[in-house]
Structures are given as structure tokens and as C-alpha cells.
Amino acid sequence: MQPTTARWLFVAVLGLVIWRLIPLSTEQELAAANRAWRVGHFEQATRIWQPLAEQGQARAQALMGWSHELGQGSEQDLAQALVLYRQSAEAGDAFGQYRLGELYLRGVGVPRDLRIAFQWMDKAARNGDVPAMLKVGVLHLMGVNGRVEMVEAKQWLYQASQKGNKLALRVLQELALAQEGRSEFDFNWQPLLGGA
């Protein structure tokens, strides 16, 4: 092997070793865990999220809460999921706010309370969570605050549809048809609110 080639090989190996010794950033760790979760490696994902959640990282808390809610990658424990969602939500994480609102919306692990669900969903929507935007729009249509708020509902549904939420677009289209008296859509809001 020529001296120049050996030097470049040495530099490459040294660079690889140094790169592996530098710790990943929190964002990189979360991205790696999310990739593992998406392909069904739940335990691998929770091994990354758990220490971050214990350090107070809000997104990791929400994701560990989700793991506990579903019982994937960790033991199913709704009480622990609720604690983690609340910590995350109070720290301002949109996913934690959405998941906490979802528990109140469905009455899972807590009494069903549409007003509390709306408060958390509204915070999540304002923080950019698209599924929360849909649900805030629907909750406005249901009159969760004491009266139907059509303008606010349409604004949230429009925002969700602009971010790719097809159900929000369908609800908007059906609302327009209903105003013309041409909709056959079942405006029973429960199916729109159900599910994660």
C-alpha cells in the first residue's frame, strides 16, 4: 500500500472513531428512536426515550407516555402515561398536549371531560399539532364552549386541511354542502373525535 493511500485510510478510520465518540444530540437521538418505533423496534425506541424523559425532555416524556398507553416497548400503564403526558403538556410539547387531550376526550384513565380535552387540544393546535387542529374544529362545531362557533371551527378545519388532513377537508366540504342543503353527511361528531 502506498504511503498516501495508507494516510487517507488512517484519517478515514480516525474520523469514524471520533464521530462515534461524539454523543448524538437530543434531536438526533429522538429521530433515531422514532425510526426504530416506525419499524416496530419498540424496545429500542423506549431505551432512547426513557433517559431523555427522566431528564425532563418534553417530547421524550410524551413518547414514553404513548409507549405506556399502548403497551408497546414498555408495560401498559395508563396512570404512568397520564403522568408523562401531563409533564410533557405542561412543558409546552404539542404531542403531549394532544395525547393528554385525547385521554380526556375518550375518557381513558380519566373521567371523560370535553372542556378539559378542548383546553389541551387547543394548546396543541396552537403549537402546530395537525390532528389537534381537526379536533378543535370539531369541538367548536359541537359547541363545547356552550355554543356552536362556526367561524372558529372553519378556521381550524381549514388550517388542518392545508397541512394535509384529508378528514378536515372533507368536513369543510360537507359543511359547505350542508349550508346549501345538499349534504348527506352524518354530522354525528363522535366518529370524527374517536381514535388517536
C-alpha positions as a Markdown table, in Angstrom:
| # | Residue | x | y | z |
|---|---|---|---|---|
| 1 | Met | 0.0 | 0.0 | 0.0 |
| 2 | Gln | 1.4 | 3.4 | -0.9 |
| 3 | Pro | 2.0 | 5.9 | 1.9 |
| 4 | Thr | -0.6 | 8.4 | 0.6 |
| 5 | Thr | -3.3 | 5.7 | 0.5 |
| 6 | Ala | -2.4 | 4.5 | 4.0 |
| 7 | Arg | -2.5 | 8.0 | 5.3 |
| 8 | Trp | -6.0 | 8.6 | 3.9 |
| 9 | Leu | -7.2 | 5.2 | 5.2 |
| 10 | Phe | -5.8 | 6.2 | 8.6 |
| 11 | Val | -7.5 | 9.6 | 8.5 |
| 12 | Ala | -10.8 | 7.9 | 7.5 |
| 13 | Val | -10.7 | 5.4 | 10.3 |
| 14 | Leu | -9.7 | 8.0 | 12.8 |
| 15 | Gly | -12.6 | 10.2 | 11.7 |
| 16 | Leu | -15.0 | 7.3 | 12.0 |
| 17 | Val | -13.8 | 6.6 | 15.6 |
| 18 | Ile | -14.1 | 10.3 | 16.6 |
| 19 | Trp | -17.5 | 10.5 | 15.0 |
| 20 | Arg | -18.7 | 7.5 | 17.1 |
| 21 | Leu | -17.3 | 9.0 | 20.3 |
| 22 | Ile | -19.2 | 12.3 | 19.9 |
| 23 | Pro | -22.6 | 11.9 | 21.6 |
| 24 | Leu | -25.7 | 12.4 | 19.5 |
| 25 | Ser | -27.8 | 15.5 | 20.0 |
| 26 | Thr | -31.2 | 15.1 | 21.6 |
| 27 | Glu | -32.8 | 15.7 | 18.2 |
| 28 | Gln | -30.7 | 13.0 | 16.6 |
| 29 | Glu | -31.5 | 10.6 | 19.4 |
| 30 | Leu | -35.2 | 11.3 | 19.1 |
| 31 | Ala | -35.0 | 10.9 | 15.3 |
| 32 | Ala | -33.3 | 7.5 | 15.8 |
| 33 | Ala | -35.9 | 6.4 | 18.3 |
| 34 | Asn | -38.7 | 7.5 | 16.0 |
| 35 | Arg | -37.2 | 5.5 | 13.1 |
| 36 | Ala | -37.0 | 2.4 | 15.4 |
| 37 | Trp | -40.6 | 2.9 | 16.5 |
| 38 | Arg | -41.9 | 3.2 | 13.0 |
| 39 | Val | -40.4 | -0.2 | 12.0 |
| 40 | Gly | -41.7 | -1.9 | 15.1 |
| 41 | His | -38.5 | -1.9 | 17.3 |
| 42 | Phe | -40.4 | -0.5 | 20.3 |
| 43 | Glu | -37.9 | -1.6 | 22.9 |
| 44 | Gln | -35.1 | 0.1 | 21.1 |
| 45 | Ala | -37.1 | 3.3 | 20.9 |
| 46 | Thr | -38.0 | 3.3 | 24.5 |
| 47 | Arg | -34.3 | 2.7 | 25.5 |
| 48 | Ile | -33.6 | 6.0 | 23.9 |
| 49 | Trp | -36.7 | 7.9 | 25.1 |
| 50 | Gln | -36.6 | 6.7 | 28.7 |
| 51 | Pro | -33.4 | 8.5 | 29.9 |
| 52 | Leu | -34.4 | 11.6 | 27.9 |
| 53 | Ala | -37.8 | 11.6 | 29.6 |
| 54 | Glu | -36.2 | 11.2 | 33.0 |
| 55 | Gln | -34.0 | 14.2 | 32.2 |
| 56 | Gly | -37.2 | 16.3 | 31.6 |
| 57 | Gln | -37.1 | 16.3 | 27.8 |
| 58 | Ala | -40.8 | 17.1 | 27.0 |
| 59 | Arg | -41.1 | 15.2 | 23.7 |
| 60 | Ala | -39.5 | 12.1 | 25.1 |
| 61 | Gln | -41.9 | 12.3 | 28.0 |
| 62 | Ala | -44.8 | 12.4 | 25.6 |
| 63 | Leu | -43.4 | 9.5 | 23.6 |
| 64 | Met | -42.8 | 7.4 | 26.7 |
| 65 | Gly | -46.4 | 8.2 | 27.7 |
| 66 | Trp | -47.5 | 6.9 | 24.4 |
| 67 | Ser | -45.5 | 3.8 | 24.8 |
| 68 | His | -47.1 | 3.2 | 28.2 |
| 69 | Glu | -50.6 | 4.0 | 26.8 |
| 70 | Leu | -50.2 | 1.4 | 24.1 |
| 71 | Gly | -48.1 | -1.1 | 26.0 |
| 72 | Gln | -45.5 | -1.2 | 23.2 |
| 73 | Gly | -41.9 | -1.1 | 24.2 |
| 74 | Ser | -42.9 | -0.8 | 27.9 |
| 75 | Glu | -45.6 | -2.2 | 30.2 |
| 76 | Gln | -49.1 | -0.8 | 29.5 |
| 77 | Asp | -49.7 | 1.6 | 32.3 |
| 78 | Leu | -52.3 | 4.3 | 31.8 |
| 79 | Ala | -51.5 | 6.0 | 35.1 |
| 80 | Gln | -47.9 | 6.4 | 34.1 |
| 81 | Ala | -48.9 | 7.5 | 30.6 |
| 82 | Leu | -51.1 | 10.2 | 32.1 |
| 83 | Val | -48.3 | 11.4 | 34.4 |
| 84 | Leu | -45.9 | 11.6 | 31.4 |
| 85 | Tyr | -48.4 | 13.3 | 29.1 |
| 86 | Arg | -49.2 | 15.9 | 31.8 |
| 87 | Gln | -45.5 | 16.7 | 32.4 |
| 88 | Ser | -44.9 | 17.0 | 28.6 |
| 89 | Ala | -48.1 | 19.0 | 28.1 |
| 90 | Glu | -47.3 | 21.5 | 30.9 |
| 91 | Ala | -43.8 | 21.9 | 29.4 |
| 92 | Gly | -45.4 | 23.0 | 26.2 |
| 93 | Asp | -44.9 | 20.0 | 23.9 |
| 94 | Ala | -47.7 | 19.8 | 21.3 |
| 95 | Phe | -47.8 | 16.0 | 21.1 |
| 96 | Gly | -48.0 | 15.7 | 24.9 |
| 97 | Gln | -50.8 | 18.3 | 24.9 |
| 98 | Tyr | -52.6 | 16.4 | 22.1 |
| 99 | Arg | -52.3 | 13.0 | 23.8 |
| 100 | Leu | -53.4 | 14.4 | 27.2 |
| 101 | Gly | -56.4 | 16.0 | 25.5 |
| 102 | Glu | -57.1 | 12.7 | 23.7 |
| 103 | Leu | -57.3 | 10.8 | 27.1 |
| 104 | Tyr | -59.9 | 13.3 | 28.3 |
| 105 | Leu | -61.8 | 13.2 | 25.0 |
| 106 | Arg | -62.1 | 9.5 | 25.2 |
| 107 | Gly | -62.3 | 9.1 | 29.0 |
| 108 | Val | -59.3 | 6.8 | 29.1 |
| 109 | Gly | -57.7 | 6.7 | 32.5 |
| 110 | Val | -59.5 | 9.9 | 33.5 |
| 111 | Pro | -63.2 | 10.9 | 33.5 |
| 112 | Arg | -64.4 | 12.0 | 30.1 |
| 113 | Asp | -64.4 | 15.8 | 30.1 |
| 114 | Leu | -64.8 | 17.6 | 26.8 |
| 115 | Arg | -63.9 | 21.0 | 28.3 |
| 116 | Ile | -60.5 | 19.8 | 29.6 |
| 117 | Ala | -60.0 | 17.9 | 26.4 |
| 118 | Phe | -60.7 | 21.1 | 24.4 |
| 119 | Gln | -58.2 | 23.1 | 26.5 |
| 120 | Trp | -55.4 | 20.7 | 25.8 |
| 121 | Met | -56.3 | 20.2 | 22.2 |
| 122 | Asp | -56.5 | 24.0 | 21.7 |
| 123 | Lys | -53.0 | 24.3 | 23.1 |
| 124 | Ala | -51.7 | 21.5 | 20.9 |
| 125 | Ala | -53.4 | 23.0 | 17.8 |
| 126 | Arg | -51.8 | 26.4 | 18.6 |
| 127 | Asn | -48.5 | 24.6 | 18.8 |
| 128 | Gly | -48.9 | 23.2 | 15.3 |
| 129 | Asp | -50.4 | 19.7 | 16.0 |
| 130 | Val | -52.5 | 18.9 | 12.9 |
| 131 | Pro | -54.8 | 16.2 | 14.4 |
| 132 | Ala | -55.5 | 18.6 | 17.3 |
| 133 | Met | -56.5 | 21.3 | 14.7 |
| 134 | Leu | -59.1 | 18.9 | 13.3 |
| 135 | Lys | -60.4 | 18.0 | 16.8 |
| 136 | Val | -60.5 | 21.6 | 17.9 |
| 137 | Gly | -62.6 | 22.4 | 14.8 |
| 138 | Val | -65.0 | 19.6 | 15.5 |
| 139 | Leu | -65.3 | 20.6 | 19.2 |
| 140 | His | -66.2 | 24.1 | 18.1 |
| 141 | Leu | -68.9 | 22.6 | 15.9 |
| 142 | Met | -70.2 | 20.6 | 18.8 |
| 143 | Gly | -70.5 | 23.7 | 20.9 |
| 144 | Val | -68.1 | 22.5 | 23.6 |
| 145 | Asn | -67.9 | 26.1 | 25.0 |
| 146 | Gly | -71.6 | 26.5 | 25.3 |
| 147 | Arg | -72.4 | 27.4 | 21.7 |
| 148 | Val | -71.5 | 26.4 | 18.2 |
| 149 | Glu | -68.6 | 28.5 | 17.0 |
| 150 | Met | -68.8 | 28.1 | 13.2 |
| 151 | Val | -66.1 | 30.7 | 12.3 |
| 152 | Glu | -63.5 | 29.3 | 14.7 |
| 153 | Ala | -64.4 | 25.7 | 13.6 |
| 154 | Lys | -63.9 | 26.5 | 10.0 |
| 155 | Gln | -60.6 | 28.3 | 10.7 |
| 156 | Trp | -59.2 | 25.3 | 12.5 |
| 157 | Leu | -60.5 | 22.8 | 9.9 |
| 158 | Tyr | -59.0 | 25.0 | 7.1 |
| 159 | Gln | -55.6 | 25.0 | 8.9 |
| 160 | Ala | -55.7 | 21.3 | 9.3 |
| 161 | Ser | -56.7 | 20.7 | 5.7 |
| 162 | Gln | -53.9 | 23.0 | 4.5 |
| 163 | Lys | -51.5 | 20.8 | 6.4 |
| 164 | Gly | -52.7 | 17.7 | 4.6 |
| 165 | Asn | -55.5 | 16.4 | 6.9 |
| 166 | Lys | -58.0 | 14.9 | 4.5 |
| 167 | Leu | -60.7 | 14.4 | 7.1 |
| 168 | Ala | -60.7 | 18.2 | 7.9 |
| 169 | Leu | -61.0 | 18.9 | 4.2 |
| 170 | Arg | -64.0 | 16.5 | 3.9 |
| 171 | Val | -65.7 | 18.1 | 6.9 |
| 172 | Leu | -65.3 | 21.6 | 5.4 |
| 173 | Gln | -66.7 | 20.4 | 2.1 |
| 174 | Glu | -69.7 | 18.8 | 3.8 |
| 175 | Leu | -70.3 | 21.9 | 5.8 |
| 176 | Ala | -70.4 | 23.9 | 2.6 |
| 177 | Leu | -72.8 | 21.4 | 1.1 |
| 178 | Ala | -75.0 | 21.4 | 4.3 |
| 179 | Gln | -75.3 | 25.2 | 4.0 |
| 180 | Glu | -76.7 | 24.7 | 0.5 |
| 181 | Gly | -78.9 | 21.9 | 1.8 |
| 182 | Arg | -77.1 | 19.2 | -0.3 |
| 183 | Ser | -75.1 | 17.2 | 2.3 |
| 184 | Glu | -75.9 | 13.7 | 3.2 |
| 185 | Phe | -73.0 | 13.6 | 5.7 |
| 186 | Asp | -73.8 | 12.2 | 9.2 |
| 187 | Phe | -72.9 | 15.1 | 11.4 |
| 188 | Asn | -72.6 | 12.8 | 14.4 |
| 189 | Trp | -69.3 | 14.2 | 15.7 |
| 190 | Gln | -68.3 | 11.1 | 17.8 |
| 191 | Pro | -66.7 | 9.2 | 14.9 |
| 192 | Leu | -64.7 | 12.3 | 14.0 |
| 193 | Leu | -63.4 | 12.6 | 17.5 |
| 194 | Gly | -62.7 | 9.0 | 18.1 |
| 195 | Gly | -59.4 | 7.3 | 17.7 |
| 196 | Ala | -55.9 | 8.6 | 18.1 |
